[in-house]
Amino acid sequence: MKSTVSQDEMHRIVSTDHYDPFQVLGPHVIQGTKRKSLAIRAFLPDTNYISVVELKNGEPAKEYPMQKILDEGFFEVVIPNRSKVFPYKLKRVIDANTSDLFYDSYSFLPTLTDFDLYLFNAGDHHRIYEKLGAHYAEVNGVGGIQFAVWAPAARSVSVIGSFNGWDRRKHAMRVLGSSGVWEIFIPGLPEGELYKFQVKTQPGEILDKTDPYAVEMELRPSTASRVNLLSGFSWSDNDWMKRRASDDHGSKPMSVYEVHLGSWARIPEEGNRWLTYREFAERLVAYVKQHGFTHIELLPVMEHPLDGSWGYQVTGYFAPTSRFGKPQDFMHFVDHCHQNRIGVILDWVPAHFPKDIHALGEFDGTHLYEHADPRKGEHQDWGTYIFNFGRKEVKNFLISNALYWIDKYHIDGFRIDAVASMLYLDYSRKEGEWLPNQYGGRENLDAIEFIKYLNSIVHQYYPGVLTIAEESTAWPGVTNSLEHGGLGFDLKWNMGWMHDMLEYFSKDPIHRSHHHRNLTFVLLYAFTERFLLPLSHDEVVHGKRSLLDKMPGDVWQKFANLRALHGLQYGFPGKKLLFMGDEIGQWTEWSHDQSLDWHLLNDGMHSGLLRWIDDLNKFYKHEPALYEIDFHYTGFDWIDFHDSVSSIISFERKSVNAAERIIVVCNFTPVPRLDYRIGVAEQGAYAELLNSDSSYYGGSNMGNAGTIESEEIPHHNRQYSIRLTLPPLAILFLKLKS
C-alpha cells in the first residue's frame, strides 16, 4: 500500500538509520489538495494488527485501524479532515483474546530545552545529570521515563531494554539539533527496568553502551543500567549539613579511616558474602565511632567491573556499586554516618577510565570522552583512557558528577585520585610518547583549567565540602587559593612524608642514624601546602607487605615500631589518614576476596595496638595543639632534631592559645635512654600523657611515673629542661600541668 512518506524514509526507519525518526513516526498534519489530514505512523516489528485509539478526557473514544505498509512492521493511518493532533494510544492485537493499549513515544515533544542544550555544549550545565540519563517526566499529563544521551557522531541511537525485548528498532531516538544529544520519552515505563543505549556508528557497527549518567547498574558481570528515580528516602542529617557549611576544617581534628568496603568484613557463615550498605551503616560506623576517627574515606564506590581491584576503573560514574545494595541503601549509609558525626569522603577518579567496550570508551564510535591521539589519550601503565578535559561536554560530565554525589548523597568531600597524572602531559611517558602543550611545555593546560574550575564550583555551591588531591610531585600551590594562583584544593596528601617514614621505619634501628634526614626533611616543606599525612592502601599491596610486616625486628619490636610510627603521624603537623587493617596489625597484604583478619584481636599485641590507636584519636581530638595550627610554622617547634646517633627527635606542637602546648619525644632504637635531657620553655611539672611503651598497648611499661619536674638548667636554647626515661622504640607525649 502507498504511504504518505517515501520508501527511502521508511527503510531508514526499518534499518534504524534515521537521525530523527520523529520526522516520520508519530502524528503528522499533511496538506491535501483541498483539506488537511492527520497521518499517524508507527513502526512495530513482529506486529500484524495495530490501530490508533483516540482519547477523550483520557478515555478511549474512537478507533482507527492502521494499514501495514511494509512487512517489517511499518504501519500508517490517514485520518481525513483533521488538522490538529489529538491525544491517542496505540492498540496492538496480540491474538484473538489479547491486546494491549499504550501511548506512542513518537507523539511527545522533547523535554530538554534549548537552554539546557546550550549550557551543556558550553560546558556550564552544572547539573546536567538531571537532564541526561533516565528521568521521570510528565508530558501532556502522561508520566514516563525520559531518556537522553550525548553521542554526536552516532548514525543512530536507540534505547533497548527488558521492556522492548532489547530490540533497537522499537525505541529509536532523535538527535536534538546540533547538540549531539539524543532523546526519547517512553510513557508508562516503571522504575526498575533495565536498559542500555544501542549506538549505531557511522560505519554501521552496533555498540551496546551503559548509560554514562545511570544512577544504578546491574551487578557485575552484567552491565545494563537500571531506571531508578532515587526517591523514597528521607534524610535525617540536617544538623550535620548546617554545621558542615560553616566548618573550618583546617583548624579542626581530622582523622580519616580509609576503607575498601568489599574486604573490610565478610559474612563467612553465608558463603563469605559482602556486607550490604545497611549492614555497613551499623557495623562500620559503630567501629569508626568507637575508635575515634572523624571521617570514613571510601575507595571508589562508583560502579566498576572487577572485584579484584580497588575500584579505580570506573564504568558507572553516577552509580554506587550494586555489590552492596541499591542507591537508597547507600544514602542510608551516609545518613547514618552523619547522625553519628562521621564525615564521608569518596575517592573520585576523573583522571582516567577503563576501555571496557560497554562503558565510556569510543562511546559513539569515535573518541568522544577521550583524546584520539594515544600520546594524550591513553595511560600506558594502567591500560586506560584519559578524559579529554578540553572538550566542554566532557568537562561538564565530570563537574556535574562531582556535584551529583554531594547533591544526592550528601558526600562531605572527595579524595581526587592521580592528580599528578592529570597535571603533566609526560606523566610516566618516555620522550616521543607525549605531545607538548601549545607553549612547548609539559603542563596539561586543559586539565589544570578543569581542576581549578572543579574546585571553584564545588566550593561555590557547597562550602565545607573538601577536595583533597593525591598529588605526588612538587607542583606549587596545590592547596593555594585560586585567587593566589593555586589549584584550589583544600588538602594534599603528603606522599613524600609517607614514603620517607616507611623507608625509615623499615630500616633496622642499627642503621637508622644514617637515615635521620627521613624524619626531619618533611619539616622543610611541611607548611608550603595544607597537608594530610596518609598511611594508605597503596602501601599494603603488590609485594610491599603490610605495615606491621614492614617493621624490622622480632614480633615485639615490630609492634613497638608500628606504634611509634602511628604516634609520630599524630604528632607531626597535618591531618591524618590510616588504611583499614593497619590499626589491628594486619600481617598479610590486602586481599580483595576476604575480610580483614579480625581474629587477630584475640591476641594481646594486636588488641594493644588498637587501644593505642583509640587513645591517639581521643588525645588528638582533645588537644588543640595537635590540630589547630597544622598549616603554619607557628604551630611547630623543633626542640632537637640533631641527635641522629641515638635516633631521637623531640618537638613541640602549639595551639592558638599559647598555654596549650604538647611536647613529643621519640626514641627510634630498641635501646632505652635514661636521664635523657630535653629543653623546655617553662618551669613546672610535665605530665606524661601518652606513652606507646605502656603495657596497656603491648609495650615494656618503661616510662616516667606520670610526672617530670623541670630543672633550671638551660638546654636546647630553652631556659629550663627535664630529664626523661625514653623507652625503647617508643614515643612520649608530654604537657605542662596547669
Order of alpha helices (4+ residues) and beta strands (2+ residues): alpha-beta-beta-beta-beta-beta-beta-beta-beta-alpha-beta-beta-beta-beta-beta-beta-beta-beta-alpha-beta-alpha-beta-beta-alpha-beta-beta-beta-alpha-beta-beta-alpha-beta-beta-alpha-beta-alpha-alpha-beta-beta-alpha-alpha-beta-alpha-alpha-beta-alpha-beta-beta-beta-beta-beta-beta-beta-beta
